[in-house]
Amino acid sequence: MVSPREQTYAQRRLNHVNPAAKILLETMERKKSNLAVSVDVTKAKDFLAIIDAVGPFVCLIKTHVDILEDFEHGLIQQLQDLSTKHDFVIFEDRKFADIGNTVSLQYSGGVHKIASWSHITNAHPVPGPSIITGLASVGLPLGRGLLLLAEMSTKGALTAGVYTEEAVRMARARRDFVIGFIAQRRMEGVGIEGENVDEAEDFLILAPGVGLHAKGDAMGQQYRTPKEVILDSGCDVIIVGRGIYGTDPSLTEAIATRAQEYRTAGWEAYLQRVSSL
């Protein structure tokens, strides 16, 4: 059996039943991009300018709409219009972390109504399987997908060992809705003992903490290169933020240039991976 690490993104589309996973893999193959840009800015004008600049080069835009100081509902339509214009998937990095009933309300309603517009969201597995049940009750009918936080890229993160193993076990029980992980490596075989490893098991791995030049920041973030993430660790999507848009969102030409640089590095690492195995 050929493992997912050895398959192309197009081939792996057939491994998934969840519509959001299929859409993401199709987008990656079509655009020849495994780059996601995390747009963590506080002004709507900057938010939209960055997305429009990087849009042609990404498979996915990762948002934190709760940090936008001037958020209003018309902004979501503008985000969706850019998604259509540039052909990318939307991932709201909400990191849900409550009981099932509460997260179902947070996901479907409130100020942001995330399920109505975000193809993918994510959650901490801390509350146990009920968090998946609650989110799936809202997201599955809409064709949405969920990522679990199995590992994080910050120094001293507690997302390791038994925590990671339990996250993977929870995902295996809900493969209809859980499409993968925020993690630093592939998860096949994690939490399984003996000869019960399913080598055909396919979860998407989206890896934060990616940088072509910097190795870390003053707040504990740690960076690896696209080659280290995609080729060496077998992850599927590189997530980059400040390494692309820096500190001045108005410099859209420079932002687009850096996005293209990361896209090229990530895709070349992927081609090297699938051609060398």
C-alpha positions as CSV (number, residue, x, y, z in Angstrom):
1,M,0.0,0.0,0.0
2,V,1.4,3.4,-1.0
3,S,1.5,5.8,1.9
4,P,0.0,9.3,1.6
5,R,3.5,10.8,1.8
6,E,4.3,9.1,-1.4
7,Q,1.2,10.2,-3.3
8,T,0.5,13.4,-5.2
9,Y,-2.1,15.8,-3.9
10,A,-4.4,14.8,-6.8
11,Q,-4.1,11.1,-5.9
12,R,-4.8,11.8,-2.2
13,R,-8.1,13.5,-3.0
14,L,-9.5,10.0,-3.5
15,N,-8.5,9.1,0.0
16,H,-10.9,11.6,1.6
17,V,-14.7,11.6,2.0
18,N,-14.9,15.1,3.5
19,P,-15.8,17.8,0.9
20,A,-13.5,20.4,2.4
21,A,-10.5,18.1,2.3
22,K,-11.2,17.3,-1.4
23,I,-11.6,21.0,-2.2
24,L,-8.3,21.9,-0.5
25,L,-6.3,19.1,-2.3
26,E,-7.9,20.0,-5.6
27,T,-6.9,23.7,-5.1
28,M,-3.4,22.7,-4.2
29,E,-3.0,20.6,-7.3
30,R,-4.7,23.2,-9.6
31,K,-2.7,26.2,-8.4
32,K,0.6,24.2,-7.7
33,S,0.7,25.7,-4.3
34,N,1.0,24.3,-0.8
35,L,1.3,27.8,0.8
36,A,-1.2,29.1,3.3
37,V,-0.9,32.7,4.5
38,S,-1.9,33.6,8.0
39,V,-3.3,37.1,7.9
40,D,-3.0,38.3,11.5
41,V,-3.6,42.0,11.3
42,T,-6.1,44.2,13.2
43,K,-7.5,46.5,10.4
44,A,-9.9,45.4,7.7
45,K,-8.1,47.5,5.1
46,D,-4.8,45.8,5.7
47,F,-6.5,42.4,6.0
48,L,-8.1,42.7,2.5
49,A,-5.0,44.3,0.9
50,I,-2.7,41.4,2.1
51,I,-5.2,38.8,0.9
52,D,-5.5,40.4,-2.5
53,A,-1.7,40.6,-2.9
54,V,-1.0,36.9,-1.9
55,G,-4.2,35.4,-3.3
56,P,-2.7,34.3,-6.6
57,F,0.0,32.3,-4.9
58,V,-1.8,30.5,-2.0
59,C,-4.0,27.4,-1.7
60,L,-5.5,28.7,1.6
61,I,-5.9,31.9,3.6
62,K,-5.9,31.5,7.4
63,T,-7.9,34.2,9.2
64,H,-8.4,35.4,12.8
65,V,-11.4,37.6,12.4
66,D,-11.8,38.1,16.1
67,I,-8.7,40.4,16.2
68,L,-10.1,42.8,13.6
69,E,-10.9,46.0,15.4
70,D,-13.3,47.2,12.7
71,F,-15.0,44.0,11.8
72,E,-18.4,44.2,10.2
73,H,-20.4,41.6,8.3
74,G,-19.7,43.1,4.9
75,L,-16.1,42.1,5.3
76,I,-17.0,38.4,5.0
77,Q,-18.5,39.0,1.6
78,Q,-15.4,40.8,0.5
79,L,-13.3,37.8,1.8
80,Q,-15.5,35.4,-0.1
81,D,-15.2,37.5,-3.2
82,L,-11.4,37.3,-3.0
83,S,-11.6,33.6,-2.4
84,T,-13.5,33.3,-5.7
85,K,-11.3,35.7,-7.5
86,H,-8.0,34.1,-6.5
87,D,-9.2,30.5,-6.0
88,F,-8.3,29.8,-2.4
89,V,-9.8,28.0,0.5
90,I,-10.7,29.9,3.7
91,F,-9.6,28.6,7.2
92,E,-10.7,30.5,10.2
93,D,-8.2,29.7,13.0
94,R,-10.7,29.8,15.8
95,K,-9.2,27.1,18.0
96,F,-12.4,26.1,19.7
97,A,-11.9,24.6,23.2
98,D,-15.2,24.2,25.0
99,I,-17.9,21.6,25.5
100,G,-19.9,20.4,22.5
101,N,-23.0,22.5,23.1
102,T,-21.0,25.7,23.5
103,V,-18.8,25.2,20.5
104,S,-21.8,24.4,18.3
105,L,-23.2,27.8,19.2
106,Q,-19.9,29.6,18.8
107,Y,-19.5,28.0,15.4
108,S,-22.9,28.6,14.0
109,G,-23.8,32.0,15.5
110,G,-22.4,34.8,17.6
111,V,-20.9,37.8,15.9
112,H,-18.9,36.0,13.2
113,K,-21.1,33.0,12.2
114,I,-17.9,31.1,11.2
115,A,-19.6,28.0,9.8
116,S,-21.4,30.0,7.2
117,W,-18.3,31.1,5.3
118,S,-15.1,29.2,6.5
119,H,-14.4,26.0,4.7
120,I,-12.2,24.8,7.5
121,T,-11.8,25.5,11.2
122,N,-9.8,24.0,14.1
123,A,-10.1,22.9,17.7
124,H,-8.1,21.9,20.7
125,P,-8.9,18.3,21.7
126,V,-8.7,19.1,25.4
127,P,-12.5,18.8,26.0
128,G,-12.5,15.3,24.5
129,P,-14.6,13.8,21.6
130,S,-17.7,16.0,22.5
131,I,-16.0,19.0,20.9
132,I,-15.9,17.2,17.6
133,T,-19.5,16.1,18.0
134,G,-20.6,19.6,18.7
135,L,-18.8,21.2,15.7
136,A,-19.7,18.4,13.3
137,S,-23.4,18.9,14.1
138,V,-23.0,22.3,12.5
139,G,-20.2,21.9,10.0
140,L,-20.9,18.5,8.4
141,P,-24.3,19.5,6.8
142,L,-22.4,22.5,5.3
143,G,-19.6,20.4,3.9
144,R,-17.0,21.9,6.3
145,G,-13.9,20.3,7.7
146,L,-12.1,20.3,11.0
147,L,-8.4,20.3,12.0
148,L,-7.3,19.2,15.5
149,L,-4.3,20.9,17.1
150,A,-2.0,17.9,17.7
151,E,1.3,19.9,18.0
152,M,2.2,23.6,18.1
153,S,5.4,25.4,16.9
154,T,6.0,27.5,20.0
155,K,8.8,26.8,22.4
156,G,7.6,24.9,25.5
157,A,4.2,23.8,24.0
158,L,2.4,21.2,26.0
159,T,1.0,19.6,22.8
160,A,3.2,16.5,22.9
161,G,3.3,12.9,24.0
162,V,-0.1,11.5,25.3
163,Y,-1.8,14.7,24.3
164,T,-0.9,14.3,20.7
165,E,-1.7,10.6,20.7
166,E,-5.2,11.2,22.1
167,A,-5.8,13.9,19.5
168,V,-5.0,11.4,16.7
169,R,-7.2,8.7,18.3
170,M,-10.1,11.2,18.4
171,A,-9.6,12.1,14.8
172,R,-9.6,8.5,13.7
173,A,-13.0,8.1,15.2
174,R,-14.5,11.0,13.1
175,R,-12.8,10.9,9.8
176,D,-16.0,12.1,8.2
177,F,-15.4,15.6,9.7
178,V,-11.8,15.7,11.0
179,I,-9.6,16.1,7.9
180,G,-6.2,16.6,9.6
181,F,-4.0,18.3,12.1
182,I,-2.1,21.4,12.9
183,A,1.2,19.6,13.6
184,Q,4.9,19.5,12.9
185,R,5.1,16.0,11.3
186,R,2.9,13.2,9.9
187,M,0.6,11.4,12.3
188,E,0.4,7.9,10.7
189,G,1.0,5.3,13.4
190,V,0.8,7.8,16.3
191,G,-1.3,6.4,19.1
192,I,-1.3,2.9,17.6
193,E,0.7,-0.1,19.0
194,G,2.0,-3.2,17.3
195,E,0.9,-4.2,13.8
196,N,-2.4,-2.2,13.6
197,V,-0.9,0.7,11.7
198,D,-3.0,1.6,8.6
199,E,-0.5,2.9,6.1
200,A,-3.3,4.1,3.9
201,E,-4.6,6.4,6.6
202,D,-4.5,10.0,5.3
203,F,-4.7,13.1,7.4
204,L,-3.7,16.5,6.1
205,I,-0.9,18.1,8.0
206,L,-0.8,21.9,8.1
207,A,2.4,23.2,9.7
208,P,2.9,26.6,11.2
209,G,6.3,28.1,12.1
210,V,7.7,28.3,8.6
211,G,10.4,30.8,7.6
212,L,12.9,31.1,4.9
213,H,15.3,33.3,6.9
214,A,14.3,33.8,10.5
215,K,14.6,31.0,13.1
216,G,12.4,32.4,15.8
217,D,10.9,35.5,17.4
218,A,10.9,37.2,20.8
219,M,7.6,35.5,21.8
220,G,8.8,31.9,21.5
221,Q,7.8,31.1,17.9
222,Q,10.2,28.7,16.2
223,Y,10.7,28.5,12.4
224,R,11.7,25.8,10.0
225,T,12.2,26.1,6.2
226,P,9.7,24.9,3.7
227,K,12.1,22.1,2.7
228,E,12.3,20.9,6.4
229,V,8.6,21.0,6.7
230,I,7.4,19.5,3.4
231,L,10.3,17.2,2.4
232,D,11.9,16.1,5.7
233,S,8.8,16.0,8.0
234,G,6.2,15.1,5.3
235,C,3.8,17.9,6.1
236,D,1.3,19.0,3.4
237,V,0.8,22.8,3.8
238,I,3.2,25.5,5.0
239,I,1.6,28.3,7.0
240,V,3.5,31.6,6.8
241,G,2.5,35.0,8.3
242,R,4.8,37.8,9.1
243,G,7.5,36.3,6.9
244,I,5.4,37.4,3.9
245,Y,3.6,40.5,4.9
246,G,6.1,42.0,7.4
247,T,5.2,45.1,9.3
248,D,3.8,47.3,6.5
249,P,0.7,45.9,4.7
250,S,0.8,48.7,2.2
251,L,3.8,47.3,0.5
252,T,1.7,44.9,-1.6
253,E,4.2,44.4,-4.4
254,A,6.9,43.2,-2.0
255,I,4.3,41.1,-0.2
256,A,3.3,39.4,-3.5
257,T,7.0,38.8,-4.3
258,R,7.6,37.1,-1.0
259,A,4.5,35.0,-1.3
260,Q,5.7,33.8,-4.7
261,E,9.1,33.0,-3.2
262,Y,7.5,30.8,-0.4
263,R,5.1,29.2,-2.9
264,T,8.0,28.2,-5.1
265,A,10.0,26.8,-2.2
266,G,7.1,24.8,-0.8
267,W,6.1,23.4,-4.2
268,E,9.7,22.4,-5.1
269,A,10.0,20.6,-1.7
270,Y,6.8,18.7,-2.5
271,L,7.9,17.7,-6.0
272,Q,11.2,16.5,-4.5
273,R,9.3,14.5,-2.0
274,V,7.0,12.7,-4.4
275,S,9.7,12.1,-7.0
276,S,12.2,10.7,-4.5
277,L,10.0,8.0,-2.9
